[in-house]
């Protein structure tokens, strides 16, 4: 596996230098802010990622105010105990995306969040204490205990709530393969995920950078070069 400084140098060259690359990086993860994130915002982001999977993100964003109204502000306690009639009515609500399986995932995830919150104080506190060096176990938990949170959906949920982790996007995987990591073009197996985790752990130790920055720089170092 090549040193991360080689990958960073390539990204800097592609994007116009160190300062230009820095401007393309997200804010550093804020553990304290994540710990304070209310459970309703956690459920809202879960839902947005679930509905965005395989769908035009712009459409979901445009409809989002109506999602907030339809799902009662994503308050887990309210949603977890709504009768079946409430959920059936949502299938007729033209203001949201009427996907039955995804709609029902909101109820399941509301219950999931409540369970975790009872154990840890809140879902945000739970996430804030989970180490970035073991993202694959967290993804496994989301997949098994949550609803429709497997694969890339779980990764994007973690990214959007501010948890420090990698995302196995097409460009990130291409970067990893170029760096000498023996993984498939689409990372789906536990074995490949373990190799990805090990690579990012090594690079985090080497650079002391957050995993979100490592993942982003990796993506910017390969593929089609869209100039900022």
matplotlib code that plots the C-alpha trace (Angstrom):
import matplotlib.pyplot as plt

x = [0.0, 1.4, 1.8, -1.1, 1.3, 1.5, -2.3, -2.5, 0.2, -1.8, -5.0, -3.2, -1.8, -5.2, -7.0, -4.6, -2.4, -2.6, -4.8, -7.2, -7.5, -8.1, -11.1, -12.7, -12.6, -15.6, -15.4, -13.7, -16.1, -17.4, -17.9, -19.6, -22.1, -22.9, -23.5, -26.1, -27.9, -31.6, -33.0, -35.6, -32.8, -31.1, -34.3, -34.8, -31.4, -31.9, -35.1, -33.6, -30.8, -33.2, -35.5, -32.5, -31.1, -31.7, -33.6, -32.9, -31.6, -32.9, -36.4, -36.2, -34.7, -37.5, -40.2, -38.4, -40.6, -43.6, -41.7, -41.2, -45.0, -46.1, -43.8, -44.7, -41.3, -39.6, -40.2, -39.4, -41.8, -44.7, -44.0, -43.3, -46.8, -48.8, -51.6, -51.5, -54.0, -51.5, -48.9, -51.5, -52.6, -49.0, -49.2, -51.8, -49.9, -48.8, -46.6, -44.0, -42.5, -45.0, -42.7, -44.4, -41.2, -39.4, -42.3, -42.5, -38.8, -39.4, -41.5, -38.9, -36.1, -38.0, -38.2, -34.5, -33.5, -35.6, -34.0, -30.5, -31.4, -32.7, -29.3, -27.1, -29.1, -29.5, -28.6, -26.2, -24.3, -24.1, -22.6, -20.2, -18.6, -18.1, -14.5, -13.8, -11.3, -14.2, -16.7, -17.5, -19.0, -21.1, -22.3, -23.1, -25.2, -27.1, -27.8, -29.0, -30.9, -32.1, -34.3, -32.8, -29.6, -27.2, -24.5, -23.9, -27.1, -25.6, -22.3, -24.1, -26.2, -23.1, -21.5, -24.5, -25.0, -21.3, -19.8, -16.2, -15.9, -15.1, -17.5, -16.8, -17.8, -16.7, -13.7, -12.7, -12.7, -10.6, -8.2, -7.9, -7.3, -4.7, -3.0, -2.6, -5.7, -7.0, -10.8, -13.6, -14.7, -17.9, -17.2, -19.9, -18.3, -17.2, -13.7, -13.4, -14.8, -12.2, -9.5, -10.9, -11.0, -7.5, -6.2, -7.9, -6.8, -3.2, -3.6, -5.2, -2.2, 0.2, -1.4, -3.5, -6.3, -10.0, -11.4, -13.8, -10.8, -8.9, -11.9, -12.5, -8.8, -8.8, -11.8, -10.3, -7.1, -8.6, -11.4, -12.7, -11.1, -13.9, -12.2, -13.6]
y = [0.0, 3.4, 6.2, 8.7, 11.6, 10.3, 10.3, 13.8, 15.1, 13.8, 15.4, 18.7, 18.6, 17.9, 20.6, 23.4, 23.1, 22.6, 25.6, 24.8, 21.2, 22.4, 24.5, 21.3, 19.5, 19.3, 20.8, 18.7, 16.4, 17.9, 15.2, 17.5, 18.8, 15.2, 14.3, 17.1, 16.3, 15.6, 12.2, 13.8, 15.2, 11.8, 10.1, 12.9, 12.3, 8.5, 9.0, 11.4, 9.0, 6.0, 7.9, 9.3, 5.8, 5.0, 8.3, 11.8, 13.7, 17.0, 15.7, 14.6, 18.0, 19.8, 17.7, 17.7, 20.4, 18.1, 15.1, 17.0, 17.7, 14.2, 12.5, 14.8, 16.5, 13.0, 12.8, 9.1, 8.9, 10.2, 8.0, 4.8, 4.5, 5.8, 3.3, 1.4, 3.9, 6.7, 4.8, 3.6, 7.2, 8.2, 5.9, 8.3, 11.5, 12.9, 15.5, 12.8, 9.9, 7.1, 4.1, 1.7, -0.1, 3.2, 4.7, 1.8, 2.0, 5.3, 3.6, 0.8, 3.4, 5.5, 2.4, 1.6, 5.2, 5.0, 1.7, 3.1, 6.4, 4.5, 2.8, 5.8, 8.9, 9.8, 8.4, 11.3, 10.4, 6.8, 7.8, 10.3, 7.6, 5.1, 5.1, 5.9, 3.0, 0.6, 1.9, -1.5, -2.7, 0.4, -0.2, -3.8, -2.6, -0.1, -2.8, -5.3, -3.2, -0.4, -0.5, -0.1, 1.3, -1.2, -0.5, 3.0, 4.3, 3.7, 5.3, 8.4, 8.7, 8.7, 11.3, 13.7, 13.6, 14.5, 11.2, 10.8, 8.0, 6.9, 6.4, 3.7, 5.7, 4.8, 7.2, 6.2, 2.5, 3.4, 5.2, 2.3, -0.2, 2.1, 2.2, -1.6, -2.6, -5.9, -5.2, -5.5, -2.6, -2.5, -3.0, -5.2, -8.1, -8.0, -9.0, -6.1, -3.7, -4.9, -4.2, -0.7, -0.1, -1.3, 1.1, 4.1, 3.2, 3.1, 6.4, 8.0, 7.0, 8.3, 11.7, 12.3, 13.5, 12.8, 9.9, 12.3, 14.2, 11.0, 9.8, 13.0, 13.5, 9.9, 10.6, 13.8, 12.1, 9.9, 9.8, 12.6, 15.8, 18.4, 21.7, 23.8]
z = [0.0, -1.0, 1.5, 1.7, 1.0, -2.6, -2.9, -1.4, -3.8, -6.7, -5.5, -4.9, -8.5, -9.9, -8.0, -8.3, -5.2, -1.5, -0.7, -3.5, -2.2, 1.3, 0.1, -1.3, 2.1, 4.4, 7.9, 10.5, 12.3, 15.6, 18.2, 20.6, 18.0, 17.0, 20.7, 20.9, 17.7, 18.6, 17.8, 15.5, 13.3, 13.3, 12.1, 9.5, 8.0, 8.1, 6.2, 3.7, 2.9, 2.6, 0.2, -1.8, -2.4, -6.1, -6.5, -7.7, -4.6, -6.0, -5.9, -2.3, -1.3, -3.1, -1.4, 2.0, 3.8, 3.0, 4.3, 7.6, 7.8, 6.8, 9.3, 12.2, 12.4, 12.7, 16.4, 17.2, 20.1, 18.1, 15.0, 16.8, 18.2, 15.2, 14.2, 10.9, 9.5, 9.7, 7.7, 5.1, 4.6, 3.7, 0.7, -0.7, 0.1, -3.2, -1.5, -0.6, -2.5, -2.1, -1.7, 0.7, 1.9, 2.5, 4.3, 6.7, 7.3, 9.0, 11.7, 12.1, 12.4, 14.9, 17.1, 16.4, 17.5, 20.6, 21.7, 21.2, 22.9, 26.0, 26.2, 25.6, 26.3, 22.6, 19.3, 18.8, 22.0, 20.9, 17.5, 19.1, 21.2, 18.4, 17.1, 13.5, 13.4, 13.5, 11.0, 9.6, 12.9, 13.1, 9.5, 10.4, 13.3, 11.2, 8.6, 11.1, 13.6, 11.4, 8.3, 4.8, 6.2, 4.6, 2.1, 0.8, 2.5, 6.0, 5.0, 3.6, 6.7, 8.9, 6.6, 6.6, 10.4, 10.9, 12.0, 11.0, 8.5, 4.9, 2.0, -0.5, -3.5, -7.0, -6.9, -3.4, -4.3, -7.5, -5.3, -2.9, -5.7, -7.3, -3.9, -3.9, -1.9, -3.2, -3.3, -5.8, -7.9, -5.8, -2.1, -0.7, 1.1, 4.8, 3.7, 1.3, 3.9, 6.4, 3.9, 3.4, 7.1, 7.6, 4.8, 6.3, 9.8, 8.5, 6.7, 9.7, 11.8, 9.2, 8.6, 11.8, 9.4, 10.1, 8.0, 6.2, 4.9, 3.9, 2.1, 0.3, -0.7, -2.0, -4.2, -5.5, -6.5, -9.2, -11.8, -14.0, -12.8, -12.3, -11.8, -8.9]

ax = plt.figure().add_subplot(projection="3d")
ax.plot(x, y, z, "-o")
ax.set_aspect("equal")
plt.show()
